[in-house]
Amino acid sequence: MTHPATQILDTAATARLTPYAELVEALKTASIDYAQQRIVSPERLVVPLNEGGIMLSMPATAPDLGIHKLVNVCPANGPRGLPTIHGQVMGFDADTGETLFILDGPTVTGRRTAAMSMLGVQTFKGGASGRSAPREFLLIGTGTQSANHVEAIGELFPDALVHVKGSAPAKAEAFCTAHRDKARNLRPFAGAEVPDSVDVVIALTTSKQAVYDEAPRAERLVIGVGAFTPAMLELGARTVHGSALYVDDLAGAKHEAGDFIQAGVDWASVTGIAALVGGTVPLPAASTPVLFKSVGCAAWDLGACRVARAALQHA
């Protein structure tokens, strides 16, 4: 039974409560809190469901808030006409344990994941980095995560050109038609070669073979998002080797970042984003190619819940 004051927010309300600009700032804080152990976020628990489905339990706590994300992933839902992912993120009072609010789980996940990519863009392509602000993005993938990223780019980098590459040109066309209202300059990309003008590439697939494997270049930031198991691979070894390597969660990446695991990276050379945003290590030189890999963790969901709680308190 939930506390009488508990607010249950649907997909649209969850999105309204978590604007991307605020999410990026909250993730910056959460990454530092997590690195300094002010957020406790244990490894997620995975429990089987029928037909290859899984239930994921992901709690996190901080002195100001507790959260628990419970997400069910059911690959067999496609033919049923149902979403693959269902779930909720619950926010709790850290003192009393009372349930404060319940957010839509897939919406929180999608938005905080895109916000983490945007934190990477701001960190590695911002003024302090010595690099130029992003002008052209290439998104590889046409799923839900790509939709969230288009929305985030449209909100935070409204003048940027956004190319979208799908597994087939028709998929990219359909995606851009469906999401034209989220970004001012959105267009499908069907070429084999990535134009030199693209300065941010974001891979957003569940591929098991590289969808991007170009030689590293200092002027292009590469972000890997979609591959979240050791068997998945979006970014090829050619891109990985020769790049300065950064991750959102170093502990999780060692078990989940298939791009890095399969490339056999030296984990001693991989840096967590918190060290950069917290100022404990310097930004890479402008002449250094950068690859940023995110795998996600419940600490980022806690950061998103902080944003939602503040919005509810001021409503």
LINVENJO-V40174 format. One record per residue. OMEGA is omega in whole degrees, 0 to 359 (* if undefined). Layout:
omega:OMEGA
omega:OMEGA
This chain:
omega:179
omega:176
omega:182
omega:183
omega:183
omega:176
omega:179
omega:186
omega:179
omega:184
omega:183
omega:180
omega:178
omega:179
omega:180
omega:183
omega:186
omega:178
omega:189
omega:181
omega:178
omega:178
omega:180
omega:179
omega:179
omega:179
omega:176
omega:179
omega:182
omega:181
omega:178
omega:178
omega:181
omega:181
omega:181
omega:174
omega:171
omega:169
omega:175
omega:183
omega:183
omega:178
omega:184
omega:177
omega:181
omega:183
omega:184
omega:169
omega:180
omega:172
omega:177
omega:177
omega:178
omega:172
omega:182
omega:179
omega:187
omega:176
omega:172
omega:180
omega:174
omega:180
omega:184
omega:187
omega:170
omega:177
omega:174
omega:176
omega:177
omega:185
omega:176
omega:180
omega:185
omega:184
omega:182
omega:184
omega:181
omega:180
omega:178
omega:183
omega:182
omega:174
omega:179
omega:187
omega:172
omega:176
omega:181
omega:169
omega:181
omega:176
omega:185
omega:170
omega:185
omega:179
omega:187
omega:183
omega:181
omega:177
omega:182
omega:182
omega:177
omega:181
omega:176
omega:186
omega:180
omega:179
omega:177
omega:182
omega:182
omega:184
omega:180
omega:177
omega:177
omega:179
omega:177
omega:175
omega:180
omega:174
omega:175
omega:179
omega:180
omega:181
omega:188
omega:178
omega:179
omega:184
omega:183
omega:184
omega:184
omega:179
omega:179
omega:175
omega:185
omega:177
omega:181
omega:176
omega:166
omega:174
omega:179
omega:184
omega:184
omega:181
omega:183
omega:180
omega:177
omega:178
omega:178
omega:181
omega:176
omega:180
omega:180
omega:179
omega:179
omega:181
omega:188
omega:180
omega:190
omega:182
omega:183
omega:172
omega:183
omega:174
omega:178
omega:179
omega:179
omega:178
omega:174
omega:181
omega:181
omega:179
omega:179
omega:178
omega:182
omega:180
omega:182
omega:177
omega:183
omega:188
omega:183
omega:183
omega:185
omega:180
omega:186
omega:186
omega:184
omega:181
omega:178
omega:179
omega:183
omega:183
omega:178
omega:182
omega:177
omega:181
omega:179
omega:183
omega:179
omega:182
omega:171
omega:174
omega:178
omega:180
omega:190
omega:183
omega:173
omega:184
omega:173
omega:172
omega:189
omega:173
omega:175
omega:183
omega:180
omega:178
omega:179
omega:176
omega:188
omega:185
omega:182
omega:174
omega:177
omega:181
omega:177
omega:185
omega:193
omega:184
omega:184
omega:173
omega:179
omega:182
omega:182
omega:184
omega:176
omega:185
omega:185
omega:183
omega:180
omega:178
omega:183
omega:181
omega:182
omega:176
omega:167
omega:190
omega:180
omega:180
omega:176
omega:184
omega:185
omega:181
omega:181
omega:183
omega:181
omega:180
omega:191
omega:186
omega:183
omega:179
omega:182
omega:182
omega:182
omega:177
omega:179
omega:184
omega:172
omega:186
omega:177
omega:181
omega:181
omega:185
omega:175
omega:182
omega:181
omega:181
omega:179
omega:184
omega:177
omega:176
omega:181
omega:171
omega:181
omega:174
omega:177
omega:178
omega:181
omega:180
omega:184
omega:173
omega:184
omega:172
omega:180
omega:182
omega:175
omega:178
omega:177
omega:172
omega:185
omega:177
omega:179
omega:175
omega:177
omega:176
omega:178
omega:179
omega:174
omega:179
omega:180
omega:180
omega:179
omega:179
omega:179
omega:181
omega:181
omega:182
omega:*
